[in-house]
Amino acid sequence: MGDLSLPSPEVRALIGSFLFACNQIVVRRLMDRDSAMTVTFWVNGWMGVFAIALSPFVDSYEGRPLFAILMFLGVGMVGQGMARYCSYRSNYEVGVSRTNAMIAASPLGAVVAGIVLLGERPGPVLWLGVGLVVAGMILLTSEGDGRRRAMGRYAFAFMSLVSFAITPYLRKAGLLAMNAPWMGILLSTSMANISLMTSSGFMAKPQRFRWDAAAMWAALPAGALAIGQAINFWTALRDGSLSVIAPLMRTGPIFVLLLSFLFLRGREVITKRVVIATLIVVAGAVLVTSGR
């Protein structure tokens, strides 16, 4: 980013994880009054505002712009759109801590893709990580008064998991093609909001987007946290090794647990099962991403 002195990619990944957790807490409070669609739209909108202001002064537009733009638009549809909406909706359905424990399992998708599409043969460390992720997810989703009902409630968390599994690779490919993280954020948030507005009309009325100036301004802190998280993640992926940065990006659920305990009392019920499952999933995710 220009001549600015930045922390190491590893530190930026941890900072991004903490800001992501803060964003999740703020968003959960916003959803006491607005739908996930409305909150997602305004958070993405504020991210776009910050990106417009900074891109001309920081980004380099040299390289392979067409390929980069396609990758950034893909991030928007999959990550900023589907993943963010599903995670916010899941925060309301099953809670912030449970949702983010599921999101931490997203490296499992990369393992499956590598085996099926690339013919990879995972080693013992990676299989151990997969086992821990699966065990943690079973422990987490079996909580409740019936497994079928619990699994149904986790539908949005599963969709978010799949979406978040794809986006780091799209970001990395786009940034290798063109060193323009702020433009990437702008394009991805714009594409996400176009996708959200297109799908809004097909949703039940309470879940549709609602134009509301109060909601827009209320989402500003969440948008500021989201842009801080995004630029740290994007530049960490740009400057660091994916196999090192990705595990650090999975530490967010640990921060979520701590922040939920401090700021979501009365909204979140954090049981020992949730804590143990989260730690197991995060440990497994770290092993999966470091073992590739």
Secondary structure, DSSP 8 states (H G I E B T S, - for coil): -TT-----HHHHHHHHHHHHHHHHHHHHHHTTTS-HHHHHHHHHHHHHHHHHHHHHHH----B-HHHHHHHHHHHIIIIIIIIHHHHHHHHHHH-HHHHHHHHTTTHHHHHHHHHHHH-----HHHHHHHHHHHHHHHHHHT-SS-HHHHHHHTHHHHHHHHHHHHHHHHHHHHHHHB--HHHHHHHHHHHHHHHHHHHHTTS-GGGS----HHHHHHTHHHHHHHHHHHHHHHHHHHHS-HHHHHHHHTTHHHHHHHHHHHH-BTTB---HHHHHHHHHHHHHHHHHHH--
